[in-house]
Amino acid sequence: MKISVELTLSPLQEHFEAPIINFIERLRDSGHTVLENPLSTQIYGDYDSLMPLLQTEIKTALESMDNGLLFMKIVKTDRSDYEPHF
């Protein structure tokens, strides 16, 4: 089953950039399709390979911060080729 996942990592600390950059770089290294914009990161792939990766990388990211939030949305389809038609 293909899924699309939108992630927003928000470290609640003064030095917030490094945990975000490290998280995105690890996702890029996974071999999955990763797209970024200023507000979130999207990753696309098969549920059975993506979810164990996310479990590991989210834990690593949260452990690297004093305090933080992670928002995640999952869509049951691969939306990596979406283009607005308006």
N, C-alpha and C positions, 0 to 999 in steps of 0.2 A: 504494500500500500504506500503510495507516494504522499508526502506531506510537505507543507510549507510552514516554517516557524519564524515568527517575528520576535526578536529579543531586544529589550531595552535594559541595559545595565546602568544603574545609578549609584555609584559609591557616595555615601553620605560622610564625606571627609574632605579635608582641605586639599590634599593631593589626590585628585580623582582621575586624572588622565591615564596614568600608567596601568591601573587595573583594567580599564576599558580597552586600551590599545593591546595589552597582552591577551585579553579574551578574544578580541577580533582576530588577532594574528593566529591564535591556536585554531580558531574555527576555519580560517583560510587554509591552514596546513592540513585540514582533514580530508581534502579531496572532494568535498561536497561543493555545490554551487553556493556561493556566499555573495550577497549584495548588501551594500551599505548606503545609508543616507544620514543626514545630520541628526535624526531622531532615533533611529533604530538600525538593527542589523537583521537581515533575513537569511535563512539557510534552508536549502531544499534538498530532499532526498527520500530514500526509503525509510519508513518508520523503524524497521528493525535494526538498521544501522545508525540512524540519526539519534534515536533516543538514548542508547548507551553512551554515545559521544557527548550529548548534551548533559547527561547526568554527571559525567566526569568533569567536563569543562565548567559547568555551573558551580560545582562544589569547589573546584580549584579557584575560580574567580571570587567566590564568597569568602573563602579562607584567606585570600590575599588582602582583604579589606577589614577595617575596624567595624564599620557598619555599612549596610548597603541594601538596595532593592534590586530585584530583577523581575521585570514584567515579561510574560511569555504568552503568545497567541499561537494556536495550532490550527491550521486549515487542512482538511482532508483532500488535498489535491496538490499537484505541483504547479505553482503559480509563477515560476521563475521567468516565463516568457510573456508575462502580462504586459500589455501596452494599452494605455488609455485610448479610447476611440471617440473622444469628444473634443 
